[in-house]
Structure formats: C-alpha cells, structure tokens
C-alpha cells in the first residue's frame, strides 16, 4: 500500500470516528442510540444490518435497488434504463415509503 493510500485511509477513519463521536453526543432516542453501535462498511452491509435491526422489511428489494443503481450509472441501452425505471416506479418507491414510515414509527 502506498503512503498516499494509507494517509487517505487514516483520513477516512478519522472522519468516521468524528461521526461516531458526534453520534454519541447527539443521540437522544433509542433508535439513534442503536444506530451509533451499528457498523457497516459498504452499502450492501448497511442494507443487511438495517434488515437485521428491523429498519427495513425486505432486504432483497433494497439489494436489487442497489444493484440497479450501480447498473444505471453504466447504462447505454434504452431498454435497460426503461426496465430500471419501471422497477423504481412499481416497486422501489413503495418499498422506500414503507421504510420511511417504519423509521418514523420507531422514532416516536
């Protein structure tokens, strides 16, 4: 590993630590306190942890969303773009709305 890569990793670690430290100071509700102890290192692991914690109901749909999001940044075919749009319209918006309501309920 190059020195610049090590320095960048240290900076990321410092930022993550500051965020964690800030979270411990500002956490008031049980949901916020629970969130301080959750570790996830990638979008995929965050989705899996959110499912384990009960913040989302269907981790597979969220993983599909993640995959479509990653695919959409490299789309060159109109057909694929249209398929992803339809999933957003028919599945993802409803799933996200449920997740938001679930989080709001946990905050009460």
JOCOR-V545637 format. One record per pair of residues at least 12 apart in sequence whose C-alpha atoms are under 10 Angstrom apart, sorted by sequence separation. I is the first residue (numbers start at 1). J is the second residue. If there is no record, write none. Layout:
# JOCOR-V545637
I/J
I/J
This chain:
# JOCOR-V545637
23/35
24/36
38/50
47/59
48/60
68/80
72/84
23/36
24/37
47/60
68/81
71/84
72/85
22/36
23/37
47/61
48/62
20/35
21/36
35/50
38/53
44/59
47/62
48/63
68/83
69/84
20/36
47/63
68/84
19/36
20/37
68/85
35/53
44/62
45/63
34/53
43/62
44/63
47/66
65/84
68/87
43/63
64/84
68/88
31/53
44/66
65/87
43/66
44/67
64/87
65/88
31/55
61/87
65/91
65/92
64/92
61/91
62/92
61/92
62/95
61/95
62/96
61/96
58/95
57/95
56/95
56/96
57/98
58/99
56/98
57/99
55/98
56/99
55/99
56/100
54/99
55/100
56/101
57/102
55/101
56/102
55/102
56/103
54/102
55/103
54/103
55/104
55/106
54/106
31/103
31/104
32/106
31/106
32/107
30/106
31/107
29/106
30/107
31/108
29/107
30/108
28/107
29/108
